[in-house]
Amino acid sequence: MKKVLIVDDDRVILNLIAEGLRDVGYSVYTATSGESALDLAEQQTFDLAVLDMRMPGMAGLDLARALRDRGGPPFVYLSAYGDKSIVLDATEAGAMGYLIKPVDVPQLVPFLEASIARAREMEMLRTTTGHLELALSVEQKTRTAAGIIMVRKSLNRQQAFDFLRSQARSQRRNIGDLAETLIASVEETNRILRES
């Protein structure tokens, strides 16, 4: 069951949308202010937050930034205001989408589903990017460590890499960790020699 947070200061609209979404199978939490929405977001994990743009107290843009800064859920806007500048502000804040009121639940569901799917795809891309960056970092450290071994032991690149790999296996260590230790050791030795 997808969990959605809806934030709107208009209680009538809030309750209509919440009940309609519950009827079609969503787990729905509601808040009438940005502050109460932040409290809920700290207690629960949501697949998506649906925010009103203009609310008393904390406006929708401020709420979106606060949710994003706290690692909160992805968000969309459901607002009565459709000015270009407002939509642009929402996009720059990281909104997955923007829908103009009035809207009924049958219209809202495909919008929410597409927004949740897009948010999940983006999260997968961020995770994949993180893994790639880590792999590139390990590869760079491994190459640097192999270069150190080439110089110190007069080996060619493949022999140096084989030596590093065999040392990692014999020490039951990850090759990236061993490479990092070797690089740190050489840097520390160089620092001591420079200072003396």
C-alpha positions as CSV (number, residue, x, y, z in Angstrom):
1,M,0.0,0.0,0.0
2,K,1.5,3.3,-1.0
3,K,1.7,5.9,1.7
4,V,0.9,9.5,0.9
5,L,1.1,12.7,2.9
6,I,-1.4,15.4,1.9
7,V,-0.9,19.0,3.1
8,D,-3.5,21.6,2.6
9,D,-4.9,24.3,4.8
10,D,-8.4,23.9,3.3
11,R,-9.9,21.1,5.4
12,V,-12.8,20.4,3.0
13,I,-10.4,19.7,0.0
14,L,-8.0,17.9,2.3
15,N,-10.7,15.5,3.6
16,L,-12.3,14.9,0.2
17,I,-9.0,14.0,-1.4
18,A,-7.8,11.9,1.5
19,E,-11.1,9.9,1.6
20,G,-11.1,9.4,-2.1
21,L,-7.5,8.1,-2.1
22,R,-8.2,5.8,0.9
23,D,-11.1,4.4,-1.1
24,V,-8.8,3.4,-4.0
25,G,-6.2,1.8,-1.7
26,Y,-3.7,4.5,-0.5
27,S,-2.6,4.9,3.0
28,V,-3.2,8.6,3.6
29,Y,-1.9,11.0,6.3
30,T,-3.0,14.6,6.4
31,A,-1.7,17.8,7.7
32,T,-3.2,21.3,7.6
33,S,0.1,23.2,8.1
34,G,3.7,22.9,7.1
35,E,4.8,22.4,10.7
36,S,2.5,19.5,11.3
37,A,3.6,18.0,7.9
38,L,7.2,18.1,9.0
39,D,6.3,16.4,12.3
40,L,4.5,13.6,10.4
41,A,7.5,13.3,8.0
42,E,9.8,12.7,10.9
43,Q,7.6,10.0,12.3
44,Q,6.6,8.2,9.0
45,T,8.1,7.3,5.7
46,F,6.0,8.4,2.7
47,D,6.1,7.4,-0.9
48,L,5.0,10.9,-1.8
49,A,3.9,14.2,-0.3
50,V,1.1,16.3,-2.0
51,L,1.6,19.9,-1.0
52,D,-0.5,23.0,-1.4
53,M,1.5,26.0,-2.6
54,R,0.0,28.8,-0.5
55,M,-0.7,28.1,3.2
56,P,-0.6,30.3,6.2
57,G,2.6,30.0,8.2
58,M,5.0,27.8,6.3
59,A,4.3,28.1,2.5
60,G,4.4,25.1,0.2
61,L,7.9,26.1,-1.2
62,D,9.4,26.4,2.3
63,L,7.8,23.1,3.3
64,A,9.2,21.4,0.2
65,R,12.7,22.7,0.9
66,A,12.5,21.6,4.6
67,L,11.3,18.1,3.5
68,R,14.1,17.8,1.0
69,D,16.8,19.1,3.4
70,R,15.6,16.5,6.0
71,G,15.7,13.6,3.5
72,G,11.9,13.6,3.4
73,P,9.6,12.2,0.7
74,P,9.5,13.3,-2.9
75,F,6.7,15.8,-3.4
76,V,4.2,17.2,-5.9
77,Y,2.0,20.3,-5.8
78,L,-1.7,20.4,-5.9
79,S,-2.5,24.1,-6.0
80,A,-5.1,26.7,-7.2
81,Y,-2.2,28.8,-8.6
82,G,-0.8,28.1,-12.0
83,D,1.3,31.2,-12.7
84,K,4.4,30.3,-14.7
85,S,6.7,31.8,-12.1
86,I,5.1,29.7,-9.3
87,V,5.4,26.5,-11.4
88,L,9.0,27.4,-12.1
89,D,9.7,27.9,-8.4
90,A,8.1,24.5,-7.7
91,T,10.2,22.8,-10.3
92,E,13.4,24.4,-9.0
93,A,12.5,23.2,-5.5
94,G,12.5,19.7,-6.8
95,A,8.8,18.9,-7.4
96,M,7.9,15.7,-9.2
97,G,4.9,17.4,-10.7
98,Y,2.3,20.3,-10.4
99,L,-1.4,19.9,-10.8
100,I,-4.0,22.7,-10.6
101,K,-7.1,22.5,-8.5
102,P,-9.9,21.7,-8.7
103,V,-9.2,18.0,-9.4
104,D,-11.0,14.8,-8.6
105,V,-9.6,11.6,-7.4
106,P,-9.8,9.7,-10.7
107,Q,-7.7,12.5,-12.3
108,L,-5.3,12.6,-9.3
109,V,-4.5,8.9,-9.1
110,P,-2.6,8.6,-12.5
111,F,-0.7,11.8,-11.6
112,L,0.3,10.3,-8.2
113,E,1.3,7.0,-9.7
114,A,3.4,8.6,-12.3
115,S,5.0,10.9,-9.8
116,I,5.8,8.0,-7.4
117,A,7.2,5.9,-10.3
118,R,9.4,8.9,-11.4
119,A,10.6,9.4,-7.8
120,R,11.6,5.8,-7.5
121,E,13.4,5.9,-10.8
122,M,15.4,8.9,-9.7
123,E,16.3,7.2,-6.4
124,M,17.5,4.2,-8.3
125,L,19.6,6.5,-10.6
126,R,21.1,8.2,-7.5
127,T,21.9,4.8,-6.0
128,T,23.4,3.5,-9.2
129,T,25.5,6.8,-9.5
130,G,26.7,6.3,-6.0
131,H,27.8,2.8,-6.7
132,L,29.6,3.9,-9.9
133,E,31.3,6.7,-8.1
134,L,32.5,4.3,-5.4
135,A,33.7,1.8,-8.0
136,L,35.6,4.5,-9.8
137,S,37.1,5.7,-6.6
138,V,38.3,2.1,-5.7
139,E,39.6,1.7,-9.2
140,Q,41.6,4.9,-9.0
141,K,43.0,4.0,-5.6
142,T,43.9,0.5,-6.9
143,R,45.7,2.0,-9.9
144,T,47.6,4.4,-7.7
145,A,48.6,1.6,-5.3
146,A,49.7,-0.6,-8.2
147,G,51.8,2.4,-9.5
148,I,53.5,2.6,-6.1
149,I,54.2,-1.1,-6.1
150,M,55.6,-0.9,-9.7
151,V,58.1,1.7,-8.6
152,R,59.1,0.1,-5.2
153,K,59.3,-3.5,-6.5
154,S,60.3,-2.8,-10.1
155,L,57.3,-4.7,-11.5
156,N,55.2,-4.1,-14.6
157,R,51.6,-2.9,-14.2
158,Q,50.0,-6.5,-14.3
159,Q,52.6,-7.9,-11.9
160,A,52.0,-5.0,-9.5
161,F,48.2,-5.5,-9.6
162,D,48.6,-9.3,-9.1
163,F,50.9,-8.6,-6.1
164,L,48.3,-6.2,-4.6
165,R,45.5,-8.6,-5.2
166,S,47.4,-11.5,-3.6
167,Q,48.2,-9.3,-0.6
168,A,44.6,-8.4,-0.2
169,R,43.5,-12.1,-0.4
170,S,46.2,-13.2,2.1
171,Q,45.2,-10.5,4.5
172,R,41.5,-11.2,3.9
173,R,40.9,-7.5,3.0
174,N,39.1,-5.7,0.3
175,I,41.6,-4.6,-2.4
176,G,40.3,-1.0,-2.3
177,D,40.9,-0.9,1.5
178,L,44.4,-2.2,1.1
179,A,45.1,0.2,-1.7
180,E,43.9,3.1,0.4
181,T,46.1,1.9,3.4
182,L,49.1,1.7,1.1
183,I,48.5,5.2,-0.4
184,A,48.0,6.7,3.1
185,S,51.2,5.0,4.3
186,V,53.2,6.5,1.4
187,E,51.7,9.9,1.9
188,E,52.6,9.8,5.6
189,T,56.1,8.8,4.8
190,N,56.5,11.6,2.3
191,R,55.1,14.1,4.8
192,I,57.6,13.0,7.5
193,L,60.5,13.2,5.0
194,R,59.4,16.7,3.8
195,E,59.3,18.0,7.4
196,S,62.6,16.6,8.4
